[in-house]
Amino acid sequence: MTPSRLVFGSTLLFFLGLTSLVVADNTFFSLDSKMETALFMLQNDNAVTFFKIITTFGNTSFVALVTLLLTLYLYHKKKLSLLAGLLVSVLGSSLSVFILKGFIERTRPTPPFAAFLEPSFAYPSGHATIAVALYGFLAFVLLVTHAHIHYRRFIASTLVSLFFLIGFSRLYLGVHYLSDVVAGFALGTAWVIVGIHILRIKSENPFSTR
């Protein structure tokens, strides 16, 4: 078994295990409740404003715009294998979140814990899932393609930090439970691996910078 398949299998099993627990007991986990209370106690106006800005980088409209711009760029550059991997990662994760939210129907935290109300269901976190699917895929591609190793490490680490911050912003703003975000990270990671696999099979030299 290849390392990527091992990671994919482990990630998927973790996600399915966590999901089965949520479905079996559609309330808070003890850790969810403790995290929710602890972060609520730490909320202040400046931090709430900051994390509202951070969370916009995971909004559907922003991710759709970034994906569209990348699609046009990659198509223009004839990087069709990269384009295929990107679209599989982002669109696959988006569709799976939509289906799972409607199936599980987990309610979100409510005021006073929530800084604002969100209309959709909670599990899994769409922001966390899609942020990993987009920024995680881009981080991997940049890490293996850019000519300057220090530059590519900086950009990749920035993108990884961004999706972790987006996930944390959902917790800090009180619009998700910890298990929602952790599940989103796991599901997003699984789709990144699928996207990388599609990228590899679509091209003999998928990471060429030429």
C-alpha positions in Angstrom: 0.0 0.0 0.0 1.4 3.4 -1.0 1.7 6.2 1.7 -1.0 8.3 0.0 -3.4 5.4 0.1 -2.6 4.7 3.7 -3.2 8.3 4.7 -6.4 8.4 2.7 -7.7 5.2 4.3 -6.7 6.3 7.8 -8.3 9.8 7.3 -11.5 8.3 5.8 -11.8 5.8 8.6 -11.3 8.5 11.2 -14.0 10.7 9.5 -16.4 7.8 9.3 -15.8 6.9 13.0 -16.4 10.5 14.1 -19.5 10.8 11.9 -21.0 7.6 13.4 -20.6 9.0 16.9 -22.3 12.2 15.8 -25.2 10.4 14.2 -25.6 8.1 17.2 -25.7 11.0 19.6 -26.6 14.2 17.8 -25.8 16.4 20.8 -22.6 17.9 22.1 -19.6 15.8 22.9 -18.1 16.8 26.3 -15.1 18.2 24.6 -17.3 20.2 22.2 -19.1 21.8 25.1 -15.9 22.5 27.0 -14.2 24.1 24.0 -17.4 26.2 23.2 -17.5 27.6 26.8 -13.7 28.2 26.9 -13.6 30.2 23.7 -16.8 32.1 24.5 -15.0 33.3 27.7 -12.1 34.5 25.6 -14.2 36.5 23.0 -13.6 40.2 22.7 -14.7 42.7 20.0 -11.3 43.1 18.3 -10.7 39.3 18.1 -14.2 38.7 16.8 -13.7 41.3 14.1 -10.3 39.7 13.2 -11.7 36.2 12.9 -14.7 37.4 10.9 -12.2 38.6 8.3 -10.3 35.3 8.5 -13.5 33.3 8.1 -14.4 35.1 4.8 -11.4 33.3 3.2 -13.4 30.1 3.6 -16.8 31.5 2.4 -18.4 29.8 -0.5 -18.4 33.0 -2.6 -14.6 33.6 -2.0 -13.6 30.0 -2.6 -15.7 30.0 -5.8 -14.0 33.1 -7.0 -10.5 31.8 -6.3 -11.4 28.5 -7.9 -12.8 30.2 -11.0 -9.7 32.4 -11.4 -7.4 29.4 -11.0 -9.5 27.4 -13.5 -9.1 30.2 -16.1 -5.4 30.5 -15.4 -4.6 26.7 -15.5 -6.7 26.3 -18.6 -4.9 29.1 -20.3 -1.5 27.6 -19.4 -2.7 24.1 -20.6 -2.1 22.7 -17.1 -5.1 20.4 -17.5 -3.9 17.8 -15.0 -3.5 20.4 -12.3 -6.9 21.8 -13.2 -8.5 18.3 -13.0 -7.0 17.7 -9.6 -8.1 21.1 -8.3 -11.7 20.8 -9.4 -12.0 17.2 -8.0 -10.7 18.4 -4.7 -12.8 21.5 -4.4 -16.0 20.4 -6.1 -15.9 16.9 -4.5 -15.5 18.4 -1.0 -18.3 20.9 -1.6 -20.7 18.3 -2.8 -19.9 15.9 0.0 -20.4 18.7 2.6 -23.8 19.6 1.1 -25.0 15.9 1.2 -23.7 15.2 4.7 -25.2 18.4 6.2 -28.6 17.5 4.8 -28.3 13.9 6.0 -27.0 14.5 9.5 -28.8 17.7 10.3 -26.8 18.7 13.3 -27.8 22.0 14.8 -25.3 24.8 15.3 -24.4 26.5 18.6 -26.8 29.4 19.4 -26.3 32.8 21.1 -24.8 33.8 23.4 -22.0 31.4 22.2 -22.5 32.2 18.5 -21.2 35.6 17.4 -23.8 35.4 14.6 -26.3 33.0 13.2 -25.6 30.7 10.2 -28.6 29.2 8.4 -27.2 25.8 7.4 -26.5 22.7 9.5 -23.3 22.2 11.4 -21.7 18.9 10.5 -19.2 18.8 8.9 -17.9 22.4 8.8 -18.1 23.5 5.2 -15.5 26.2 5.8 -13.0 23.8 7.3 -13.6 21.1 4.6 -13.4 23.4 1.6 -10.5 25.5 3.0 -8.4 22.3 3.3 -9.5 21.1 -0.1 -8.5 24.3 -1.9 -5.6 25.7 0.1 -4.3 22.3 1.0 -4.2 21.2 -2.6 -2.5 24.5 -3.6 0.0 24.1 -0.8 1.0 20.6 -2.0 1.3 21.7 -5.6 3.4 24.7 -4.7 5.6 22.6 -2.4 6.5 20.2 -5.2 6.7 22.5 -8.2 8.2 25.9 -7.3 11.9 26.2 -8.2 12.9 28.1 -5.0 12.7 25.8 -2.0 12.5 28.5 0.6 9.9 30.4 -1.3 7.8 27.4 -1.9 8.0 26.3 1.8 6.9 29.8 2.9 3.9 29.9 0.5 2.9 26.3 1.4 3.2 26.9 5.1 1.2 30.2 4.7 -1.6 28.3 3.0 -1.7 25.6 5.6 -1.7 28.2 8.4 -4.6 29.9 6.6 -6.9 26.8 6.6 -6.1 26.1 10.2 -7.0 29.7 11.1 -10.2 29.4 9.1 -11.1 26.3 11.1 -10.3 28.0 14.4 -12.2 31.1 13.4 -15.4 28.9 13.2 -14.8 27.8 16.7 -13.9 31.2 18.1 -16.9 32.8 16.5 -19.1 30.1 18.0 -20.7 28.9 14.8 -19.3 25.3 15.0 -18.4 22.7 17.5 -14.9 21.3 17.6 -16.0 17.9 16.2 -17.5 19.8 13.2 -14.2 21.4 12.4 -12.1 18.3 13.0 -14.4 16.3 10.7 -14.1 19.1 8.1 -10.3 18.9 8.2 -10.4 15.1 7.8 -12.9 15.2 4.9 -11.0 18.0 3.2 -7.7 16.1 3.5 -9.3 13.0 1.9 -10.4 15.1 -1.0 -7.0 16.7 -1.4 -5.5 13.2 -1.7 -8.1 12.2 -4.3 -7.3 15.4 -6.2 -3.5 14.6 -6.1 -4.3 11.1 -7.3 -6.3 12.5 -10.3 -3.5 15.0 -11.0 -0.9 12.1 -11.1 -2.9 9.8 -13.4 -3.8 12.6 -15.8 -0.2 13.4 -16.6 3.1 11.5 -16.9 4.9 14.5 -15.4 2.2 16.4 -13.5 4.6 18.5 -11.4 6.5 19.9 -14.3 7.0 23.7 -13.9 7.4 24.1 -17.7 
